[in-house]
């Protein structure tokens, strides 16, 4: 019998386990995710590993482990996006989903894998300088190259509930759906809301725990995965760092600790979306004790460190007035080329006829803001997301607001930012009809 390790959705796993014996296979490991599979490969030493082409079940670490110890890897893909995700890891011939034992064919990656279309490196294997060509992903792991640096996106807006948290969740969900590793962090020191919005327990705030670990220099990938709470979003998964359950705990989020978390997050996630508070005023610096904690330090540090700042305003006379005043103050803290303006809740009932044109004209005339992303008023869609504790793409997939948020992703991609990882290519292909 062939010994097999499985890393698949639960329904597929149960079906294959029940049928394995009849087809000459013995399941020696049933793994919940990519990290679990990589660890089981070292201990169980199966002859074959079957994994779904999704970030939850497949990673470069899994591919490298299979290459290193000679385990055959068979990847199961059911969509174009999953095939593209697999290709980024060096898997160019995944099998179609749903996988059946009777349809098993040659493994998609083996120790002698060679794909002319994929970048490879030459590694000498003996004194005669014979070379063996292996995937770049495996070579990176073997030579211990530094990981790719991820991107930090801050979601900010003035007081008045313009929809910062709702847009942060929706944005993270859309990015996760196209195959990226996404972290969603709540750094709001006044009124954290991501945990209740997603129906997550927040007795142990994940972001505060990350800040404490960063302060002691102990925040690494393993600690991130321990304190983050996974949340399903479309075909992907969001790793959520929940916020403060009690606002009185804000001194835990110092500027130095927040900076340490963001630095570490760049090595953990492709994109880290951070929801911050509205206020970044410096009046507290008038205090006598200059070394005392600053309540708005977390917001200021995130805005300064972020590659992209998504500035959110509400499309009504009060919301636009507040946004324009706060945007002028934001410009003193963040370079304009890092700011993307999003006006939420666009509707004629509050603005008048042709609300989109009126909003654009107001922003251009009084704020010098061109090409904002306008999100239509969709209370039913966002209420459905809030009621079910899910991202907008799952609660209301046909929402007009969702279409605008996908436009926002494209705006993030073309913004001049310091670092944008391999997700760039994924987003580009995700907008092409196969």
Secondary structure, DSSP 8 states (H G I E B T S, - for coil): -EEEEEE--HHHHHHHHHHHGGGTEEEEEE-SSHHHHHHHHHHH--SEEEEESSTTT--HHHHHHHHHHT-EEEEEE-SHHHHHHHHHTT----EESS--GGG--S-SB-TT---TTS-EEEEE-STT--EEEEEHHHHHHHHT------EEEEEEE-TTT-SHHHHHHHHHHHHHHTT--EEEEE--SS---HHHHTT---SS-HHHHHHHHHHTT---HHHHHHH-EEEEETTEEEEEE---SSGGGGGGS-HHHHHHHHHHHTTT-SEEEEE--S----GGGGSS-TTS--TTHHHHHHHHH-SEEEEEEESSHHHHHHHHHHHHHHTTTS-GGGEEEEEEEE-HHHH-SSHHHHHHHHHHHHH---S-EEEE--HHHHHHHHHHT--HHHH-TT-HHHHHHHHHHHHHHHS--S---THHHHHHHHTS--
